Amino acid sequence: MDRSASGAALQRRERDRLTVPQGVAALSLDALSSVAYGPEAIVIVLAAAGSRGLGFTLPVTVAIVVLLAALTASYRQVIAAFPDGGGAYAVAGRHLGRRVSLVAAASLIIDYVLNVAVAVSAGVAAFTSAFPALHSERVPLCVLVLVLITAVNLYGVAESAKVMIAPTVVFVAAIAAVVLAGLLRDQPATEPAHPTGSATATVGAVLLLRAFANGCSALTGVEAIANAVPTFRTPRIQRAQRTEVTLGVLLGAMLIGLSLLIDKFRVAPSPTKTVLAQLANAALGHNAAFYVVQFATMVLLALAANTSFGGLPVLASRLAQDHHLPHLFALRADRQVYRYGVTVLAVLALILLLVARGNTQVLVPIFAIGVFIGFTLSQIGMVRHWRLDRGPGWPGHAALNGLGALLTAVALVVALVAKWHEGGWLVFVAVAVLVLVFEAVYRTYRRIGAALHLGQVPAHPVPRHCLVIVPVGAVNLLTQEALSAALSLGDEVRALTVVHPEDSEAGSADTVRRAWNAWRPDVPLVVLHSHTRSLTRPIVDYLRAVAAENRHDRIVVLIPEMHLPKPWQRLLQNQRGAVLDRAIRRNTDAVICRLRLPIPLHHTL
């Protein structure tokens, strides 16, 4: 029976994990949707050199796809070497040192948060472009979209992936239709924008490097699958690797296809239409198919935030397991959801959206810088991995990762220089702050471990003289249950009550003593007088006085409380237990035990 129940539970957990199609939908939307702005980022730079500059769109895109292939191959190996997830953080931690790994983790976390804010605001921007009357409502719309995506992810990883599959398929099919129809056309159905006026720049190495760095924004999200390997169904490594390869092939094909059309139709940036919209117009014409492409792009941009919701909580879990974040980030709820990671990600993204007022262009200058820090450290770490592993074909693998490290490092430097005055420096400040937070948490956990003598065999348990003090208010069932529990906890028990000189006869010291003596619980009652009507101060002073006597090895304060069945009924309680708890913890070394006694309420009296 136990074995069958365990097997059923295992099957349920597996159903809540990802298949390959679900993995593409849940973890790849960031990368796939980047074809909506990646090629345009290249064109914006090259257009400064006029038609001659636009002629280099395809070579620059090919260089980016080569980098994509190197990253895909690298992260495929990362998945096999680090099946517990973590991506660049795990690679750097093993081969480059703990502190370097924290830099990688911080950069990825920043990029994940920025990705959510950018994806949501870009999706809403596409929507308000179709319906201009809603432009002034973009901030509430951003909040609404963020809440919906967060709710879906809190419901479950597999469930959120199922929701994302249909939009992903529609978007990929739409881009494929644009590329195929455009390649088959001799002339564009609708003439796109062409370069006008004289070129303001020459085609040199600096311009090409800037275009390359801008276009590399299409590679954000490639690492998310390696970060989230534990969320896949068994065999996890193989499924995650197939998902990574599927992403690389789809993204590479779409980037090359769109760049071919840009080169063929000589598309230039337009203030009113995106490059992708111009290509859809040229390839398909201004008809229903055009609006399908635009709508699919809008939806996928909004849903691209799901990549972060799939990757960051798993990365935060790894950091928590290594004692760099609070351990609660490693806890999973039902349906295999890291709810604390999902919630914190949503809150941080919400703050960014509110600060930027839903304006994507405010966030874009600092977007994608952080991820290249992680890319570069991961590639360098994998080079060291191959040199230490020295398995079959290791020189070729190391050379591939070395090339990837060089390319990502160049992209990082160029992007940082180009975007420094636009807010790029904020990424470095944020990385430094996060690393300091990780270090502070790590030091605290080390001190806690030392205090608990973790890893050491403790001495044999010895009996201690324990005094249990029970604050009481009256003689009733709650008092009886509290004293019964206290008598089982310590070898000496005292009841404690606080009265005020001006209390009515029912609450006076003499009345309380008479009721206690009539009950005769065989537990002494200590009556404390409060001249300021303070409940906590007399009890704290009494505990300090008892502790100063040094007659007891340990003092335990047992606080009895009613636990009413309905949440609204609990609002009727006076919350004295919580007030006492805070005061005693803040001012004494006593051990606190809160006894919550269920009190069933009958409908009739």
C-alpha positions, -999 to +999 in steps of 0.1 A: +000+000+000+028+024+009+047+015-022+017+021-045+009+054-027+046+064-032+044+055-068+013+075-074+028+105-057+059+102-079+037+101-110+018+132-099+051+150-094+063+140-128+031+152-144+038+186-129+072+187-147+080+198-182+081+179-215+102+192-245+073+212-261+063+226-227+099+234-220+102+254-252+069+272-243+078+279-206+115+286-209+122+299-244+097+327-250+122+353-241+147+342-268+120+334-294+102+367-290+135+386-293+132+383-331+107+411-328+134+435-317+168+418-323+170+423-361+156+458-357+184+466-332+209+457-358+192+477-385+190+508-363+228+509-360+237+500-396+211+524-411+235+552-400+257+541-429+228+542-454+221+514-479+258+502-478+255+497-440+222+478-443+240+454-467+260+441-436+228+430-418+231+394-430+269+391-420+262+405-386+233+382-381+254+352-392+280+362-366+252+363-339+239+329-350+274+315-348+275+328-312+240+313-307+253+279-320+283+281-296+260+290-267+235+263-275+263+236-277+278+250-245+246+250-225+238+215-238+271+204-221+262+225-190+229+206-187+248+173-187+275+185-163+251+203-139+217+184-139+206+202-107+203+234-126+220+267-119+235+274-154+263+299-153+261+301-115+268+263-111+296+263-137+314+293-122+309+280-087+327+247-095+355+260-118+360+298-111+353+301-073+324+309-051+327+347-054+328+347-092+298+324-092+279+350-071+287+376-098+272+353-124+241+346-103+236+384-096+239+393-133+213+366-142+189+376-115+190+412-127+185+401-163+155+379-153+138+408-135+145+432-164+132+407-189+099+405-171+095+443-170+107+447-206+085+418-220+054+430-202+058+467-212+067+458-248+036+435-251+014+463-237+031+488-260+022+466-290-014+464-277-017+502-272-002+508-306-032+489-321-056+508-297-041+543-292-070+553-269-056+530-242-021+545-243-027+565-211-037+533-193-005+515-200+006+513-164-026+496-151-024+473-182+012+463-173+001+456-138-028+435-150-006+414-174+020+409-147-006+397-122-021+373-147+013+358-156+023+355-119-010+338-111-005+312-138+030+305-126+019+302-090-007+276-102+021+253-115+050+251-139+035+225-162+001+243-162+018+276-172+037+258-199+005+243-214-010+278-216+020+291-235+022+263-261-005+276-284+008+312-287+043+299-292+032+277-321+012+305-337+041+329-334+067+305-349+043+297-377+036+333-384+073+342-386+079+311-408+051+323-431+066+358-433+100+344-442+088+319-468+064+343-485+090+370-486+117+348-501+092+336-528+083+372-538+101+391-565+087+424-554+073+434-519+035+434-516+038+467-497+069+489-501+089+491-469+108+521-457+142+526-474+173+546-463+169+583-471+194+611-472+232+608-469+249+584-446+261+598-413+286+570-406+310+548-425+310+510-423+339+503-400+348+479-372+332+500-345+299+503-363+298+465-370+307+458-333+279+481-321+254+464-345+266+430-333+262+440-296+228+454-302+217+423-321+229+401-293+198+412-273+182+384-293+202+359-273+188+368-239+170+337-224+192+311-240+206+301-206+172+297-189+168+260-199+202+252-182+190+270-151+158+250-149+168+214-156+151+201-124+117+212-137+118+187-166+104+152-165+127+122-165+150+117-182+157+153-173+191+158-189+180+144-223+147+164-223+165+196-213+192+191-240+166+185-267+147+217-256+180+237-258+187+224-293+151+231-304+154+266-292+187+272-309+174+258-342+142+278-342+158+311-331+187+307-355+164+300-384+141+329-377+170+354-373+186+343-406+153+343-424+144+378-413+178+391-421+176+377-456+143+396-460+158+428-446+187+425-471+163+416-500+139+445-494+165+469-480+142+477-450+152+507-429+140+518-395+107+537-394+093+559-366+058+544-370+064+508-379+087+481-365+110+463-389+090+431-383+058+449-392+074+462-424+086+427-433+051+412-427+036+439-449+061+433-476+058+395-475+021+390-468+005+423-477-017+445-455-044+420-448-056+396-421-024+376-422-005+409-413-027+414-382-022+378-372+016+383-372+012+415-352-012+400-327+010+369-322+040+391-317+022+412-291+010+381-272+044+364-272+062+396-261+039+398-231+043+361-223+081+362-228+082+371-191+074+334-184+111+326-192+121+345-161+094+328-140+108+294-151+144+303-146+149+327-116+130+306-090+152+276-097+183+297-096+172+312-063+166+277-050+202+268-059+215+299-041+194+290-011+207+255-010+242+270-010+233+294+018+235+325-002+197+333+000+172+325+027+164+288+028+127+295+021+136+301-015+144+264-018+109+253-006+085+239-032+047+242-029+023+219-046+028+214-083+065+218-079+063+257-077+090+278-059+064+302-047+088+325-029+110+330-059+080+336-082+065+361-058+097+381-052+104+382-090+068+396-096+073+422-069+107+434-082+093+436-118+063+455-105+085+481-089+105+485-122+073+489-142+059+515-118+092+534-118+094+534-156+057+540-159+054+512-184+078+528-208+099+501-225+126+525-237+134+535-201+143+499-194+160+488-227+193+507-222+202+484-192+186+453-206+209+424-218+241+437-202+238+414-172+231+383-191+264+386-211+283+387-178+268+353-171+274+341-206+311+350-204+317+335-170+299+303-180+320+299-212+352+305-193+341+280-166+334+254-193+368+258-208+383+250-174+358+221-171+371+205-203+407+210-193+401+192-160+378+165-174+400+157-204+374+134-219+372+123-255+374+153-279+380+178-250+403+201-271+375+208-296+350+213-269+373+237-250+381+256-283+343+260-289+337+274-254+368+296-257+354+311-289+321+316-272+338+333-242+357+357-266+326+366-285+304+372-254+332+392-238+335+414-268+297+419-269+297+427-232+324+454-235+308+470-266+273+470-251+286+484-218+306+512-235+276+520-258+250+520-230+271+533-200+256+568-201+221+555-207+221+536-174+244+507-181+264+516-150+233+507-129+238+470-138+272+470-122+259+487-091+230+463-088+254+433-093+277+446-065+247+451-041+234+416-048+268+400-042+271+419-009+236+406+001+246+370-009+278+373+012+259+387+042+234+358+041+263+333+037+282+347+067+250+346+088+243+310+079+279+301+088+276+317+122+243+299+128+259+266+118+288+273+141+264+281+170+245+249+164+278+228+161+266+215+127+287+186+115+298+177+151+285+149+173+268+165+202+271+154+238+246+131+254+213+148+265+212+158+302+181+167+323+178+204+331+159+222+358+132+240+337+108+266+350+076+270+330+057+303+334+022+305+321+006+340+316-031+336+324-061+360+324-088+340+341-098+305+353-112+288+322-107+259+298-078+276+281-060+280+314-066+244+323-051+231+290-021+255+293-012+243+328-016+207+318+008+212+289+032+232+312+033+204+338+045+180+310+072+204+299+090+214+331+096+203+367+083+236+381+053+256+369+041+290+379+010+309+366+013+346+361-014+373+359-013+411+357-038+433+374-043+471+377-052+488+410-082+505+394-096+473+379-132+465+388-140+439+415-142+412+389-106+419+378-090+427+411-061+408+427-083+395+455-110+382+431-084+365+410-068+348+440-102+336+454-110+320+420-076+304+419-078+290+454-113+277+447-100+259+417-069+245+434-048+235+403-017+227+425+002+254+406+012+286+424-003+319+410+019+350+409-001+383+408+017+412+393+005+448+396+007+472+367+003+509+375+005+519+338-019+493+325+010+477+306+007+440+301+042+433+289+064+454+312+055+437+345+060+402+329+093+412+313+105+426+347+095+394+365+112+372+340+144+392+343+142+390+381+137+352+380+166+348+355+189+369+379+183+343+407+203+317+386+182+289+402+169+275+369+188+261+339+161+273+315+130+295+317+101+287+293+071+310+288+041+291+276+015+315+260-020+300+257-041+312+228-075+303+213-075+291+177-109+299+163-121+279+132-128+308+108-104+336+098-129+364+104-135+351+139-098+354+147-101+391+140-122+393+172-093+382+194-072+407+214-038+394+200-022+395+235-003+364+226+015+381+197+022+412+219+037+391+247+057+371+222+074+402+207+081+418+241+096+387+257+118+379+227+131+414+225+139+419+262+147+384+277+164+351+269+134+330+278+122+302+255+087+309+242+062+283+234+028+294+220+000+269+226-029+273+202-059+254+215-087+247+189-120+260+203-151+247+185-179+272+184-214+257+187-243+273+167-266+272+197-259+283+233 
